[in-house]
Amino acid sequence: MKITALETFSVAPRWLFLAIRTDEGITGWGEPVIEGRSATVAAAVEELSDYLIGQDPYRIEDHWQVLTKGGFYRGGPILSSAVAGIDQALWDIKGKALGVPVHELLGGAVRDRMRTYSWIAGDEPDRVAEHALERMEQGFNAVKMNGTGRVRTLESKAELDRLVGRVAAVREAIGDAADIAIDLHGRASPALAREACRLLEPLHPLFVEEPVVPELTGDIARICNSTVVPIATGERLYSRWDFREVLGSGIAVAQPDLSHAGGISEVRRIAAMAEAHGVALAPHCPLGPIAFAASLQIDFATPNALIQETSLGIHYNAGNDLLDYLVDTSVFDFTDSHIARPTGPGLGIEIDEDAVRTAAEAGQRWRNPVWRQADGSLAEW
């Protein structure tokens, strides 16, 4: 079998899909994307295709090594995301060719179903309790929410009270048996993150996610040491080398993204490193169906997988949602906040290529918001 072509599709709401074709008629699908920079990642995929066309798709590890290390300049979100989508598609091809799900190629399933959580509210959270109750009615028993909107380096008591009040309202609405994860989205300074986590302790969040930007990873240990709230991070770390420092810092949950951190091959290694540090895995995935399917394949083969993010109904999915590009949407049915082990070959999904092509004709140019503080200075989004 040989690779004959790579084709990318930019589709709403903010996704980039990749099809890798072979001379035996098997097509593998991947999702190589940086949200807001999909055209840049597509260009990187096109450049990498010069090496891949004519190659044996079964040699996944060798291709990963060449694509990530064969150039003098390495790493970063664009290259890592391009490689991630390619890697997903190659695993999809191999699983389809052999007639087995990818998790079988990774050693087999370690669980029968995987717990998931759903998003509530938006970038600047409101109606959080009402939205949390809606998610409970949909069958979820875990939710994630942004803790704040834009914040300053140090904040007023009033703003901290609003943070705690939002989380308290959700806790009161859904009770103590359900879980709440709080995303700080890298918006806080280390000092503000420590104060916020201390105030949130009585509400027992499942974890507080990305308290600071990845440039401040060196401060994660101080944050972990200052609170009993479990700390999660990793959506903007792109390799096992990026995770090397943070895994020993005291975090509870590692959150590599299957579309950013080198794909199935690299996240599998990050998960094993995390297990050696007593750290759980919760793949970051506010993206589309291919990234979600790839995440599930990792989850079902990974002993320390804790919970899986899903983008179903997330505030970014305006116009199109998680199930829109699938032939059979039942593969992502949720029951009691869990999803059953996928049994289909490869990534376990069938992409509706006609729907993808139609959507790609319109394309998408999603950009993240640019926030400013009251004084006009740039704020972290």
N, C-alpha and C positions, 0 to 999 in steps of 0.2 A: 504494500500500500504506500502511496506517495501523496504528499500534500500538493494540490494543484492551484489553489487560490485562497486568498483571505479577503473578506468583504465586510465592511463596517456599515452600520445603520444608526443614524442619529434619530432617536424617537422621543416623543413626549412621554412623561413630563420633563425628564432631564437625564435620560439614559443613553448609553451607546452600546449597541449589540455587535457582536462579531460572529461571523460564520466562517469556519475553516472547511474547505471542500477537499475531498480526496478522489483519487482515480477509481475507487471502488464504490463511489456513490454515497458514502457515509459523510454526513455533515456534522461537525461539532460546533456547539454554541458557547460563547463566552460573553462576559460583560466587562469590558475594559473601559473604565470611565473615572475621571475626576469631575465631580459635580461642578459645573460652570466652566470646565476646560475640556469638554468632550472632543472638540475639533483638534485640539493640541494632542490629545491621546490618540485620536484616529491617525494623525500624521505619524506618530511614533510607531503605531502598529504597521502602517504602510512601509516605513523604513525597515522594520524588522522582517517584513515579508520577503525581502530580498534573500535572506538566509534560509527561510523556512520552505519556500516553494521548491518542490522536488525532494524534500526530506521525508524520512519515515516518521509518521506521527506517533508511533509507539515509543520512540526514544524521548519520553517526556523529560526525564531528569537531565539528560545530556543537553536537550534544547534549553532547559531552564538555565543551566550553567553557562551556555554560550551567550544567551540573550542578556543575562545579567552581568556577566564577567568578561565577555568577549570584546567589549569596547573599553577604551581607556577611561572614559568618563562614565561613572556608574551611579546607580541609586536615584533617590528622589521620587516624588509622587508620580510624575509623568511616565518615566520608564517603568517603574514598579507596577503601575496600573496597566500599562500596555502588556507587560509580561503576564500579569494576573489574568487578564481576559484570554490571552493565548493559552495559558496553562489550563484554565477551566475547559476551553474548547478541546484541547488535546486529551484530557481525561475523559471528556464526553465521547470523543471518537473511540477511544480504547474500550470504554465500557460498552458502547453500542456494538462494536465489532465482536466483543467476547460475550455479549448478551447478559451482562451483569451490571448492577449499580456500582458507582465508583466506590462507595464505602466497602464493598466486598473486596475490591482491589487494595484497599488500605488496611486489610486485616479482618474485615467483617464487622457486623454490628455489635455494639456494646449495650444497646438499649432498644426498646421496642417503640418508644414514642419520645418526642422531644418537647419540652416546655417552651412556650413562646411568650413574648410580651408585645403589647401594642402601645402606640403613642397616644397621648392626649394633649389637648391645647395646642399652642403654636409657638413661634419664636419668642413672642412676648405674651406669656401665658395668661389666659383668662378663662372663665367658666370651667375651671378645672374639675370641681366636684361633679358638676353635671355631666361633663364629658367622661369622667372616670366611671360613673354609673352606667353610661351608655356602653362602655367597653365591657363592664361586668355582665350586662344583659346580652352582649354578643358572645359571651362564653369565655372571656379572658379573666384570669385571676392575678395578672401582673400588668402594670402599666409603667410607662416612663414619661416624664414631663421635664421641660425646661424649668429650672428653679427661678430664674430671673430673666428680665430683658437686659438691656444695656446697663452696665454698672460701672462705677468709678473704682479707682485703685483702693480706696477705703470708703465705706458707705455709712450712711446715717442709720440710726436706730430704726427709723421709719421704714427704710428699704429692707433691712434685715427682718423686721416684723412682717413685712409683706411676703418675703420668702417663706418664713415659718408658717405664716397664715395660710398660704396656698397649700403647702404640704399637709398641714393639719386638717384643712377642709377635705382633702382627698382621703386622708386616713379615716376621718369620721364617716365619710360617705361609703367607703368600701370595707371598713372593718379591719380587724387585726390579722385575719387569715390570708388576706390578699397582700401583694407586695407592690411597693412604690420604688422606682428608681428615679434619681434626681440627676439631670444633666446640667452641669454648669457650663458646658460648651467652650471651655477655655476662656470664659469671660472674666474670671476672677483673678486677682493678684494672689500670690501665696498667702499673704496676711489675711486677705478677705476670705479666701478658701478655708483657712483654719478656723476663723471665727464662725463662718457659715456652718461648717461641719459640726462644730461644738453645739451650736444652737439646734441642729437637726437631730441630735442624738436621741432625745426622748421619743421621737416619732419613728425610729427604727427603719430608716430606708434600707432597701435591699442593697443598694450601693449608691455612692455619689460618683458620677462619671466626669472624666476630664476636668478636674477642678482648675487646672492651669493649662496654658498652651504648651505644646511639646518642646518649645525652646527652653522652658523652665523645668524640664524633667528632673534636673538636679535638685529641685525643691520638693519633689514628690515624697521623699523619705520624711522630711520635716512635717509635711501634712499628714502622712500616715501615722507618724508617731504622736501627733497632737489630738487624735480622735479615735473612738472605737467604731465609727462609721466605716464600713468597708469602702475602699477606694478602687475605682475602675478607671482604666485608661488604655489607649492604644490605637484609636481609630486613625491617628495621624502619625503612626510609626509604621515603617514600610518593609522591615526585614527583621530577621532574628538578631542582627547586630544592633538595630535600634532598640530592641526589647531587652538586650543583655543587661543594661544598667537598671532599667525600671523593674525588672522581675525580682531583683534583690532589694528593692526599696521598701517593701512592706505592703504593696498593693494586694488586693484580694482577687481582682478580676482583670484578665487581659482581654482586650477587645480589638484584635486585628480585623481588618476588613478584607474579605476575600477578593474584592475588586481593586484593592489598593496595595495590599501587602504580598505581592508575588503569587497570588492564586492558591490553589489547593496544595500544591507542593510545599510552599513556604509556610503557610499557616499550619499545616500538619507539623512542621518542625517547631514552630513557635509554641504550639499547644504542648508538645512534649517537653520543651524547656520550661514552660509554665508549670507543668505537673511536678517537675523536679524541685520547684520552689514552693509547692503547696498552693499554687495560684489557679483559680478556675478560669475557664475559657467561656466567653460570651461574644461570638463574632458580631461585629458592627455591620448592620445591613439596612440602611434606610433607602435601598435601591430597588432594582427591578427583579423579575422572576428568575433570571439566570443566576444573578448573584445570590439570591435567596436559596435556590436549589443547590448551588455549590456549597453554601454555608451548611445546609442540612447534611450533605454528604460528609463533611468534616465532623459535624455534631454526632452523627450516628456511629462514627468510628473512633471517637475521642472520649476516654474515660472521665476526664475532668471538665467536660462541657457542662455548663450550668444552665443557661437559658439562651434563647435565640430571639433577636430582634426581628420584627417584621414591619414592612412599610405599609401594610394594608391600611388604607384610610389616613395615612400620614398627611400633614398639612401641605407638604410639597407636591403631592400627587394630584394636582389640579388638572382635570380633563381626562387623565388616564390613570389607571391604578394597577396594582400588582398582578391581577388576573387577566388583563386585557389582551395579552399577546400569547396566551396558552390555548392549545387545542382542547385539552381536558383540564378544567380548573379544579376538579375534585382532588387532584394530587396535593393541593394546598388546603384541604378542608381542616378546620380547627375544631377540636372537641375538648372541652374543659381546659382550654388554654394550651392544649398539646396538639402536635401534628404527628401522624403515623409515619412509620419508617417507609421511605419511598422504595418501591420494588422494581420500577422500570429501569431499563438499561441506561448506562451513562449517568447523566445528571438527574435522570428520572422524570424529565419533562419533555413535552413535544411543543416546539415553538411554531406558532401560526405564521409562516413566512409571508403569506399574502398580506396579513394584517401588518406585519413589520414593514414590508415594502411600501404599503400605502401610507403608513405613518411617517416613514423616512422621506417621502416626497415633500411633506410639509416641514419635517425636521424640527429642531428645537434649539434655542439659544438661551437656555436658562442661566441666570447669573445670581449669585447670592447677594442679599442686600448689603449695602454699605451704610453702616451706622455711624452716627456722630453724637458726641456728648452735647449737653446743653451749651457748653462754651465753644462749640464748633470743631473740637478735636475729634480724631478718629476713635471710634469705640470698637471693641472686639465683638464680632457677630458670632 
